[in-house]
Amino acid sequence: MLKRILPYWGLIAFVLAITGWLTSDFGFSGVAALSALSLLWFLFQAPNPCGAPIRAASRTCRNNARGLLRGCHLQQHKWQRMRTFFVHPRLRRCAAQLFANPVTGLASLGAIVTMVSTVITSTLALTGKGGS
Ligand SMILES: [Zn+2]
């Protein structure tokens, strides 16, 4: 029985952390420790499909993997999982298109700066904190 439950120790820590939040029995440091342990389990131990992008269009690897950051047994998938966790492939493709060459990059940078400026000044104007 214990041997079947032991691989899922992170879920037990997760349930205990949620219980700690709801009941305030463990204190903040206890809940923080349980949450950190559970996070480590989800990142490095939780069983899940690999999910690394493969050559077939819009398909992902379906091999078994352990943890969100670790890929399956294929070495390349381990790096791909790590990369997709920090920068989404669609975001990376979008950035590659926006900054394809210096001229396009300059236009993209100008568009981003003016978009941020428009959003900030519109917000300030609507909230009445813009001065005049
Ligand atoms: Zn894989």
Boltz pocket constraint, residues with backbone or C-beta under 6 A from the ligand:
constraints:
  - pocket:
      binder: B
      contacts: [[A, 50], [A, 51], [A, 52], [A, 61], [A, 62], [A, 63], [A, 71], [A, 72], [A, 73], [A, 74], [A, 77]]
      max_distance: 6.0
